[in-house]
Amino acid sequence: MPQPPQPPDQAPIIMLPEEFAGKWANAAQLQRSPHEFTLDLIRMGPQFLQGQVVARVSFSPLLLGELAELFNGAWRRYTEEAGIPPESEASDE
């Protein structure tokens, strides 16, 4: 009996439309309901007196957990590469 095709070992290729090329954000807000989280990425102006939401994404609690792990791992690698001491060590000083 022939085996079903196996998925490739490489990650999928994801194309990004030009309108999603990226936006600068220097602030964020997170709201939640019993069923979803909504993240607003905001570009604040000088002196943080006025801001504009540049992106809004709503997602499930399950995805929030996955995002938290993803961000924590990326932050840990960044601080290790940059030579920034972990927060627990930095706050002991």
Biopython code that builds the backbone (N, CA, C, O; Angstrom):
import numpy as np
from Bio.PDB.StructureBuilder import StructureBuilder

atoms = [
    (1, "MET", "N", (0.847, -1.176, 0.000)),
    (1, "MET", "CA", (0.000, 0.000, 0.000)),
    (1, "MET", "C", (0.896, 1.244, 0.000)),
    (1, "MET", "O", (1.794, 1.340, 0.836)),
    (2, "PRO", "N", (0.679, 2.193, -0.907)),
    (2, "PRO", "CA", (1.521, 3.395, -0.958)),
    (2, "PRO", "C", (1.297, 4.279, 0.274)),
    (2, "PRO", "O", (0.186, 4.383, 0.795)),
    (3, "GLN", "N", (2.368, 4.899, 0.713)),
    (3, "GLN", "CA", (2.319, 5.805, 1.862)),
    (3, "GLN", "C", (1.825, 7.183, 1.415)),
    (3, "GLN", "O", (2.146, 7.630, 0.314)),
    (4, "PRO", "N", (1.041, 7.860, 2.271)),
    (4, "PRO", "CA", (0.611, 9.216, 1.909)),
    (4, "PRO", "C", (1.821, 10.147, 1.887)),
    (4, "PRO", "O", (2.794, 9.915, 2.603)),
    (5, "PRO", "N", (1.767, 11.191, 1.076)),
    (5, "PRO", "CA", (2.904, 12.120, 1.014)),
    (5, "PRO", "C", (3.140, 12.778, 2.371)),
    (5, "PRO", "O", (2.198, 13.143, 3.074)),
    (6, "GLN", "N", (4.398, 12.919, 2.718)),
    (6, "GLN", "CA", (4.785, 13.541, 3.976)),
    (6, "GLN", "C", (5.027, 15.036, 3.755)),
    (6, "GLN", "O", (5.495, 15.443, 2.692)),
    (7, "PRO", "N", (4.704, 15.849, 4.764)),
    (7, "PRO", "CA", (4.974, 17.281, 4.607)),
    (7, "PRO", "C", (6.480, 17.520, 4.538)),
    (7, "PRO", "O", (7.260, 16.767, 5.121)),
    (8, "PRO", "N", (6.883, 18.557, 3.832)),
    (8, "PRO", "CA", (8.319, 18.830, 3.729)),
    (8, "PRO", "C", (8.892, 19.208, 5.094)),
    (8, "PRO", "O", (8.177, 19.700, 5.967)),
    (9, "ASP", "N", (10.202, 18.969, 5.264)),
    (9, "ASP", "CA", (10.881, 19.279, 6.520)),
    (9, "ASP", "C", (11.146, 20.769, 6.689)),
    (9, "ASP", "O", (11.455, 21.223, 7.791)),
    (10, "GLN", "N", (11.031, 21.513, 5.632)),
    (10, "GLN", "CA", (11.317, 22.949, 5.723)),
    (10, "GLN", "C", (10.047, 23.728, 6.061)),
    (10, "GLN", "O", (8.932, 23.249, 5.857)),
    (11, "ALA", "N", (10.239, 24.926, 6.578)),
    (11, "ALA", "CA", (9.109, 25.786, 6.936)),
    (11, "ALA", "C", (8.400, 26.256, 5.664)),
    (11, "ALA", "O", (9.027, 26.364, 4.611)),
    (12, "PRO", "N", (7.102, 26.534, 5.755)),
    (12, "PRO", "CA", (6.389, 27.015, 4.575)),
    (12, "PRO", "C", (6.891, 28.392, 4.150)),
    (12, "PRO", "O", (7.370, 29.170, 4.976)),
    (13, "ILE", "N", (6.778, 28.682, 2.870)),
    (13, "ILE", "CA", (7.132, 30.004, 2.354)),
    (13, "ILE", "C", (5.898, 30.881, 2.485)),
    (13, "ILE", "O", (4.834, 30.546, 1.965)),
    (14, "ILE", "N", (6.037, 31.997, 3.176)),
    (14, "ILE", "CA", (4.915, 32.900, 3.413)),
    (14, "ILE", "C", (5.185, 34.207, 2.690)),
    (14, "ILE", "O", (6.191, 34.871, 2.945)),
    (15, "MET", "N", (4.291, 34.573, 1.793)),
    (15, "MET", "CA", (4.439, 35.807, 1.028)),
    (15, "MET", "C", (3.753, 36.950, 1.784)),
    (15, "MET", "O", (2.703, 36.754, 2.397)),
    (16, "LEU", "N", (4.341, 38.115, 1.737)),
    (16, "LEU", "CA", (3.825, 39.264, 2.461)),
    (16, "LEU", "C", (3.436, 40.350, 1.468)),
    (16, "LEU", "O", (4.301, 40.882, 0.772)),
    (17, "PRO", "N", (2.135, 40.695, 1.388)),
    (17, "PRO", "CA", (1.736, 41.781, 0.493)),
    (17, "PRO", "C", (2.418, 43.083, 0.897)),
    (17, "PRO", "O", (2.739, 43.282, 2.069)),
    (18, "GLU", "N", (2.633, 43.954, -0.057)),
    (18, "GLU", "CA", (3.364, 45.203, 0.201)),
    (18, "GLU", "C", (2.738, 46.038, 1.313)),
    (18, "GLU", "O", (3.465, 46.671, 2.078)),
    (19, "GLU", "N", (1.407, 46.057, 1.424)),
    (19, "GLU", "CA", (0.771, 46.865, 2.470)),
    (19, "GLU", "C", (1.074, 46.351, 3.875)),
    (19, "GLU", "O", (0.813, 47.049, 4.855)),
    (20, "PHE", "N", (1.623, 45.136, 3.985)),
    (20, "PHE", "CA", (1.998, 44.587, 5.283)),
    (20, "PHE", "C", (3.508, 44.631, 5.502)),
    (20, "PHE", "O", (4.038, 43.873, 6.315)),
    (21, "ALA", "N", (4.193, 45.499, 4.793)),
    (21, "ALA", "CA", (5.652, 45.552, 4.867)),
    (21, "ALA", "C", (6.144, 45.946, 6.250)),
    (21, "ALA", "O", (7.297, 45.673, 6.584)),
    (22, "GLY", "N", (5.316, 46.573, 7.055)),
    (22, "GLY", "CA", (5.727, 46.895, 8.414)),
    (22, "GLY", "C", (5.356, 48.308, 8.800)),
    (22, "GLY", "O", (5.292, 49.202, 7.957)),
    (23, "LYS", "N", (5.116, 48.497, 10.068)),
    (23, "LYS", "CA", (4.776, 49.798, 10.645)),
    (23, "LYS", "C", (5.625, 49.969, 11.890)),
    (23, "LYS", "O", (5.915, 48.993, 12.582)),
    (24, "TRP", "N", (6.021, 51.181, 12.178)),
    (24, "TRP", "CA", (6.769, 51.484, 13.396)),
    (24, "TRP", "C", (5.785, 51.664, 14.537)),
    (24, "TRP", "O", (4.787, 52.370, 14.395)),
    (25, "ALA", "N", (6.061, 51.029, 15.668)),
    (25, "ALA", "CA", (5.248, 51.205, 16.869)),
    (25, "ALA", "C", (6.200, 51.368, 18.045)),
    (25, "ALA", "O", (7.215, 50.678, 18.136)),
    (26, "ASN", "N", (5.862, 52.291, 18.946)),
    (26, "ASN", "CA", (6.689, 52.494, 20.129)),
    (26, "ASN", "C", (5.856, 52.408, 21.409)),
    (26, "ASN", "O", (6.303, 52.815, 22.481)),
    (27, "ALA", "N", (4.645, 51.875, 21.283)),
    (27, "ALA", "CA", (3.774, 51.649, 22.440)),
    (27, "ALA", "C", (2.790, 50.542, 22.076)),
    (27, "ALA", "O", (2.585, 50.241, 20.900)),
    (28, "ALA", "N", (2.187, 49.944, 23.096)),
    (28, "ALA", "CA", (1.214, 48.878, 22.869)),
    (28, "ALA", "C", (0.189, 48.869, 23.986)),
    (28, "ALA", "O", (0.469, 49.274, 25.114)),
    (29, "GLN", "N", (-0.998, 48.400, 23.651)),
    (29, "GLN", "CA", (-2.058, 48.190, 24.637)),
    (29, "GLN", "C", (-2.649, 46.811, 24.380)),
    (29, "GLN", "O", (-2.774, 46.381, 23.233)),
    (30, "LEU", "N", (-3.011, 46.123, 25.460)),
    (30, "LEU", "CA", (-3.617, 44.807, 25.342)),
    (30, "LEU", "C", (-4.934, 44.809, 26.092)),
    (30, "LEU", "O", (-4.977, 45.127, 27.281)),
    (31, "GLN", "N", (-6.002, 44.458, 25.406)),
    (31, "GLN", "CA", (-7.319, 44.329, 26.027)),
    (31, "GLN", "C", (-7.723, 42.858, 25.949)),
    (31, "GLN", "O", (-7.239, 42.109, 25.101)),
    (32, "ARG", "N", (-8.619, 42.464, 26.852)),
    (32, "ARG", "CA", (-9.082, 41.074, 26.809)),
    (32, "ARG", "C", (-10.564, 40.992, 27.118)),
    (32, "ARG", "O", (-11.147, 41.846, 27.785)),
    (33, "SER", "N", (-11.134, 39.933, 26.606)),
    (33, "SER", "CA", (-12.500, 39.544, 26.937)),
    (33, "SER", "C", (-12.412, 38.093, 27.377)),
    (33, "SER", "O", (-11.323, 37.521, 27.353)),
    (34, "PRO", "N", (-13.508, 37.482, 27.774)),
    (34, "PRO", "CA", (-13.427, 36.069, 28.169)),
    (34, "PRO", "C", (-12.957, 35.143, 27.040)),
    (34, "PRO", "O", (-12.490, 34.037, 27.311)),
    (35, "HIS", "N", (-13.074, 35.578, 25.782)),
    (35, "HIS", "CA", (-12.794, 34.681, 24.664)),
    (35, "HIS", "C", (-11.652, 35.107, 23.767)),
    (35, "HIS", "O", (-11.206, 34.314, 22.938)),
    (36, "GLU", "N", (-11.152, 36.354, 23.904)),
    (36, "GLU", "CA", (-10.086, 36.791, 23.017)),
    (36, "GLU", "C", (-9.278, 37.923, 23.635)),
    (36, "GLU", "O", (-9.706, 38.592, 24.576)),
    (37, "PHE", "N", (-8.092, 38.109, 23.064)),
    (37, "PHE", "CA", (-7.226, 39.226, 23.414)),
    (37, "PHE", "C", (-7.111, 40.110, 22.188)),
    (37, "PHE", "O", (-7.144, 39.612, 21.063)),
    (38, "THR", "N", (-6.976, 41.408, 22.385)),
    (38, "THR", "CA", (-6.772, 42.344, 21.283)),
    (38, "THR", "C", (-5.557, 43.193, 21.604)),
    (38, "THR", "O", (-5.494, 43.848, 22.645)),
    (39, "LEU", "N", (-4.594, 43.172, 20.694)),
    (39, "LEU", "CA", (-3.355, 43.922, 20.844)),
    (39, "LEU", "C", (-3.362, 45.086, 19.872)),
    (39, "LEU", "O", (-3.496, 44.893, 18.664)),
    (40, "ASP", "N", (-3.218, 46.301, 20.401)),
    (40, "ASP", "CA", (-3.052, 47.495, 19.580)),
    (40, "ASP", "C", (-1.591, 47.908, 19.629)),
    (40, "ASP", "O", (-1.027, 48.088, 20.708)),
    (41, "LEU", "N", (-0.978, 48.058, 18.465)),
    (41, "LEU", "CA", (0.369, 48.606, 18.362)),
    (41, "LEU", "C", (0.206, 50.068, 17.969)),
    (41, "LEU", "O", (-0.536, 50.397, 17.044)),
    (42, "ILE", "N", (0.905, 50.934, 18.681)),
    (42, "ILE", "CA", (0.655, 52.372, 18.591)),
    (42, "ILE", "C", (1.951, 53.105, 18.279)),
    (42, "ILE", "O", (3.011, 52.767, 18.806)),
    (43, "ARG", "N", (1.856, 54.096, 17.429)),
    (43, "ARG", "CA", (2.974, 55.007, 17.188)),
    (43, "ARG", "C", (2.648, 56.301, 17.908)),
    (43, "ARG", "O", (1.726, 57.025, 17.532)),
    (44, "MET", "N", (3.421, 56.582, 18.955)),
    (44, "MET", "CA", (3.207, 57.789, 19.747)),
    (44, "MET", "C", (4.059, 58.923, 19.190)),
    (44, "MET", "O", (5.181, 58.710, 18.731)),
    (45, "GLY", "N", (3.506, 60.127, 19.238)),
    (45, "GLY", "CA", (4.218, 61.306, 18.776)),
    (45, "GLY", "C", (5.157, 61.846, 19.834)),
    (45, "GLY", "O", (5.321, 61.246, 20.897)),
    (46, "PRO", "N", (5.771, 62.981, 19.540)),
    (46, "PRO", "CA", (6.688, 63.605, 20.498)),
    (46, "PRO", "C", (6.005, 63.845, 21.841)),
    (46, "PRO", "O", (4.824, 64.187, 21.901)),
    (47, "GLN", "N", (6.753, 63.663, 22.891)),
    (47, "GLN", "CA", (6.288, 63.829, 24.267)),
    (47, "GLN", "C", (5.107, 62.906, 24.608)),
    (47, "GLN", "O", (4.474, 63.079, 25.650)),
    (48, "PHE", "N", (4.813, 61.953, 23.763)),
    (48, "PHE", "CA", (3.747, 60.971, 24.006)),
    (48, "PHE", "C", (2.412, 61.655, 24.321)),
    (48, "PHE", "O", (1.659, 61.180, 25.171)),
    (49, "LEU", "N", (2.121, 62.761, 23.644)),
    (49, "LEU", "CA", (0.862, 63.469, 23.860)),
    (49, "LEU", "C", (-0.241, 62.978, 22.925)),
    (49, "LEU", "O", (-1.425, 63.153, 23.216)),
    (50, "GLN", "N", (0.136, 62.370, 21.815)),
    (50, "GLN", "CA", (-0.841, 61.899, 20.844)),
    (50, "GLN", "C", (-0.285, 60.659, 20.172)),
    (50, "GLN", "O", (0.917, 60.565, 19.921)),
    (51, "GLY", "N", (-1.166, 59.704, 19.880)),
    (51, "GLY", "CA", (-0.727, 58.478, 19.236)),
    (51, "GLY", "C", (-1.724, 58.001, 18.202)),
    (51, "GLY", "O", (-2.865, 58.461, 18.154)),
    (52, "GLN", "N", (-1.272, 57.062, 17.369)),
    (52, "GLN", "CA", (-2.125, 56.481, 16.332)),
    (52, "GLN", "C", (-1.933, 54.974, 16.337)),
    (52, "GLN", "O", (-0.802, 54.488, 16.331)),
    (53, "VAL", "N", (-3.035, 54.233, 16.347)),
    (53, "VAL", "CA", (-2.959, 52.783, 16.238)),
    (53, "VAL", "C", (-2.513, 52.454, 14.814)),
    (53, "VAL", "O", (-3.158, 52.861, 13.847)),
    (54, "VAL", "N", (-1.415, 51.721, 14.691)),
    (54, "VAL", "CA", (-0.909, 51.356, 13.375)),
    (54, "VAL", "C", (-1.235, 49.910, 13.023)),
    (54, "VAL", "O", (-1.134, 49.511, 11.863)),
    (55, "ALA", "N", (-1.627, 49.120, 14.034)),
    (55, "ALA", "CA", (-2.030, 47.736, 13.781)),
    (55, "ALA", "C", (-2.858, 47.240, 14.959)),
    (55, "ALA", "O", (-2.589, 47.581, 16.111)),
    (56, "ARG", "N", (-3.854, 46.441, 14.658)),
    (56, "ARG", "CA", (-4.686, 45.807, 15.687)),
    (56, "ARG", "C", (-4.834, 44.344, 15.308)),
    (56, "ARG", "O", (-5.164, 44.009, 14.170)),
    (57, "VAL", "N", (-4.581, 43.469, 16.295)),
    (57, "VAL", "CA", (-4.683, 42.035, 16.060)),
    (57, "VAL", "C", (-5.454, 41.424, 17.224)),
    (57, "VAL", "O", (-5.134, 41.674, 18.386)),
    (58, "SER", "N", (-6.467, 40.626, 16.911)),
    (58, "SER", "CA", (-7.219, 39.888, 17.927)),
    (58, "SER", "C", (-6.885, 38.413, 17.782)),
    (58, "SER", "O", (-6.725, 37.906, 16.672)),
    (59, "PHE", "N", (-6.781, 37.722, 18.933)),
    (59, "PHE", "CA", (-6.393, 36.318, 18.893)),
    (59, "PHE", "C", (-6.909, 35.592, 20.120)),
    (59, "PHE", "O", (-7.353, 36.209, 21.089)),
    (60, "SER", "N", (-6.842, 34.266, 20.059)),
    (60, "SER", "CA", (-7.362, 33.406, 21.123)),
    (60, "SER", "C", (-6.390, 33.350, 22.308)),
    (60, "SER", "O", (-5.209, 33.666, 22.160)),
    (61, "PRO", "N", (-6.893, 32.944, 23.491)),
    (61, "PRO", "CA", (-5.995, 32.735, 24.630)),
    (61, "PRO", "C", (-4.892, 31.713, 24.322)),
    (61, "PRO", "O", (-3.764, 31.868, 24.790)),
    (62, "LEU", "N", (-5.202, 30.686, 23.551)),
    (62, "LEU", "CA", (-4.200, 29.690, 23.190)),
    (62, "LEU", "C", (-3.047, 30.335, 22.425)),
    (62, "LEU", "O", (-1.881, 30.056, 22.706)),
    (63, "LEU", "N", (-3.365, 31.190, 21.467)),
    (63, "LEU", "CA", (-2.318, 31.859, 20.703)),
    (63, "LEU", "C", (-1.532, 32.814, 21.596)),
    (63, "LEU", "O", (-0.326, 32.968, 21.404)),
    (64, "LEU", "N", (-2.176, 33.460, 22.566)),
    (64, "LEU", "CA", (-1.451, 34.333, 23.485)),
    (64, "LEU", "C", (-0.354, 33.551, 24.202)),
    (64, "LEU", "O", (0.767, 34.041, 24.341)),
    (65, "GLY", "N", (-0.669, 32.339, 24.659)),
    (65, "GLY", "CA", (0.343, 31.513, 25.309)),
    (65, "GLY", "C", (1.509, 31.207, 24.387)),
    (65, "GLY", "O", (2.666, 31.255, 24.804)),
    (66, "GLU", "N", (1.209, 30.892, 23.134)),
    (66, "GLU", "CA", (2.265, 30.611, 22.156)),
    (66, "GLU", "C", (3.091, 31.864, 21.884)),
    (66, "GLU", "O", (4.314, 31.787, 21.766)),
    (67, "LEU", "N", (2.430, 33.019, 21.783)),
    (67, "LEU", "CA", (3.149, 34.279, 21.561)),
    (67, "LEU", "C", (4.045, 34.616, 22.750)),
    (67, "LEU", "O", (5.163, 35.096, 22.568)),
    (68, "ALA", "N", (3.558, 34.368, 23.964)),
    (68, "ALA", "CA", (4.361, 34.644, 25.161)),
    (68, "ALA", "C", (5.650, 33.821, 25.134)),
    (68, "ALA", "O", (6.724, 34.343, 25.431)),
    (69, "GLU", "N", (5.550, 32.549, 24.781)),
    (69, "GLU", "CA", (6.745, 31.706, 24.687)),
    (69, "GLU", "C", (7.679, 32.206, 23.585)),
    (69, "GLU", "O", (8.896, 32.239, 23.765)),
    (70, "LEU", "N", (7.113, 32.589, 22.460)),
    (70, "LEU", "CA", (7.906, 33.092, 21.344)),
    (70, "LEU", "C", (8.646, 34.371, 21.727)),
    (70, "LEU", "O", (9.843, 34.494, 21.468)),
    (71, "PHE", "N", (7.937, 35.330, 22.345)),
    (71, "PHE", "CA", (8.563, 36.588, 22.758)),
    (71, "PHE", "C", (9.601, 36.352, 23.850)),
    (71, "PHE", "O", (10.679, 36.944, 23.804)),
    (72, "ASN", "N", (9.300, 35.498, 24.833)),
    (72, "ASN", "CA", (10.258, 35.225, 25.906)),
    (72, "ASN", "C", (11.549, 34.632, 25.355)),
    (72, "ASN", "O", (12.641, 35.017, 25.773)),
    (73, "GLY", "N", (11.425, 33.703, 24.428)),
    (73, "GLY", "CA", (12.619, 33.109, 23.818)),
    (73, "GLY", "C", (13.419, 34.126, 23.023)),
    (73, "GLY", "O", (14.646, 34.165, 23.112)),
    (74, "ALA", "N", (12.727, 34.948, 22.248)),
    (74, "ALA", "CA", (13.416, 35.974, 21.455)),
    (74, "ALA", "C", (14.099, 36.989, 22.363)),
    (74, "ALA", "O", (15.220, 37.413, 22.083)),
    (75, "TRP", "N", (13.433, 37.382, 23.447)),
    (75, "TRP", "CA", (14.018, 38.348, 24.380)),
    (75, "TRP", "C", (15.252, 37.757, 25.079)),
    (75, "TRP", "O", (16.266, 38.437, 25.236)),
    (76, "ARG", "N", (15.158, 36.494, 25.493)),
    (76, "ARG", "CA", (16.295, 35.833, 26.147)),
    (76, "ARG", "C", (17.496, 35.789, 25.213)),
    (76, "ARG", "O", (18.610, 36.117, 25.621)),
    (77, "ARG", "N", (17.279, 35.384, 23.951)),
    (77, "ARG", "CA", (18.390, 35.331, 22.993)),
    (77, "ARG", "C", (18.967, 36.719, 22.745)),
    (77, "ARG", "O", (20.185, 36.871, 22.660)),
    (78, "TYR", "N", (18.114, 37.732, 22.626)),
    (78, "TYR", "CA", (18.566, 39.106, 22.397)),
    (78, "TYR", "C", (19.449, 39.586, 23.552)),
    (78, "TYR", "O", (20.531, 40.127, 23.324)),
    (79, "THR", "N", (18.986, 39.387, 24.797)),
    (79, "THR", "CA", (19.754, 39.870, 25.947)),
    (79, "THR", "C", (21.077, 39.123, 26.088)),
    (79, "THR", "O", (22.085, 39.711, 26.480)),
    (80, "GLU", "N", (21.077, 37.833, 25.769)),
    (80, "GLU", "CA", (22.331, 37.067, 25.817)),
    (80, "GLU", "C", (23.321, 37.594, 24.788)),
    (80, "GLU", "O", (24.497, 37.788, 25.098)),
    (81, "GLU", "N", (22.851, 37.826, 23.564)),
    (81, "GLU", "CA", (23.729, 38.319, 22.496)),
    (81, "GLU", "C", (24.217, 39.733, 22.776)),
    (81, "GLU", "O", (25.353, 40.072, 22.446)),
    (82, "ALA", "N", (23.358, 40.574, 23.390)),
    (82, "ALA", "CA", (23.712, 41.961, 23.675)),
    (82, "ALA", "C", (24.482, 42.113, 24.980)),
    (82, "ALA", "O", (24.956, 43.205, 25.292)),
    (83, "GLY", "N", (24.612, 41.033, 25.747)),
    (83, "GLY", "CA", (25.320, 41.104, 27.014)),
    (83, "GLY", "C", (24.546, 41.805, 28.114)),
    (83, "GLY", "O", (25.142, 42.322, 29.058)),
    (84, "ILE", "N", (23.222, 41.830, 28.005)),
    (84, "ILE", "CA", (22.369, 42.444, 29.019)),
    (84, "ILE", "C", (22.092, 41.395, 30.092)),
    (84, "ILE", "O", (21.632, 40.300, 29.770)),
    (85, "PRO", "N", (22.365, 41.712, 31.376)),
    (85, "PRO", "CA", (22.109, 40.706, 32.415)),
    (85, "PRO", "C", (20.614, 40.426, 32.542)),
    (85, "PRO", "O", (19.794, 41.311, 32.298)),
    (86, "PRO", "N", (20.253, 39.188, 32.927)),
    (86, "PRO", "CA", (18.832, 38.890, 33.145)),
    (86, "PRO", "C", (18.244, 39.836, 34.175)),
    (86, "PRO", "O", (18.967, 40.375, 35.013)),
    (87, "GLU", "N", (16.921, 40.042, 34.116)),
    (87, "GLU", "CA", (16.244, 40.994, 35.014)),
    (87, "GLU", "C", (16.529, 40.718, 36.481)),
    (87, "GLU", "O", (16.725, 41.656, 37.253)),
    (88, "SER", "N", (16.557, 39.457, 36.882)),
    (88, "SER", "CA", (16.784, 39.143, 38.282)),
    (88, "SER", "C", (18.162, 39.615, 38.743)),
    (88, "SER", "O", (18.311, 40.086, 39.871)),
    (89, "GLU", "N", (19.176, 39.491, 37.873)),
    (89, "GLU", "CA", (20.516, 39.968, 38.205)),
    (89, "GLU", "C", (20.585, 41.484, 38.175)),
    (89, "GLU", "O", (21.231, 42.090, 39.030)),
    (90, "ALA", "N", (19.920, 42.114, 37.190)),
    (90, "ALA", "CA", (19.962, 43.560, 37.048)),
    (90, "ALA", "C", (19.276, 44.240, 38.211)),
    (90, "ALA", "O", (19.707, 45.318, 38.621)),
    (91, "SER", "N", (18.212, 43.648, 38.767)),
    (91, "SER", "CA", (17.477, 44.278, 39.864)),
    (91, "SER", "C", (18.172, 44.078, 41.204)),
    (91, "SER", "O", (17.819, 44.742, 42.178)),
    (92, "ASP", "N", (19.159, 43.171, 41.279)),
    (92, "ASP", "CA", (19.888, 42.937, 42.520)),
    (92, "ASP", "C", (20.909, 44.015, 42.816)),
    (92, "ASP", "O", (21.388, 44.124, 43.945)),
    (93, "GLU", "N", (21.251, 44.822, 41.807)),
    (93, "GLU", "CA", (22.283, 45.847, 41.972)),
    (93, "GLU", "C", (21.784, 47.039, 42.743)),
    (93, "GLU", "O", (22.535, 47.989, 42.966)),
]
sb = StructureBuilder()
sb.init_structure("model")
sb.init_model(0)
sb.init_chain("A")
sb.init_seg("    ")
for serial, (resi, resn, name, xyz) in enumerate(atoms, 1):
    if name == "N":
        sb.init_residue(resn, " ", resi, " ")
    sb.init_atom(name, np.array(xyz, "f"), 0.0, 1.0, " ", f" {name:<3s}", serial, name[0])
structure = sb.get_structure()
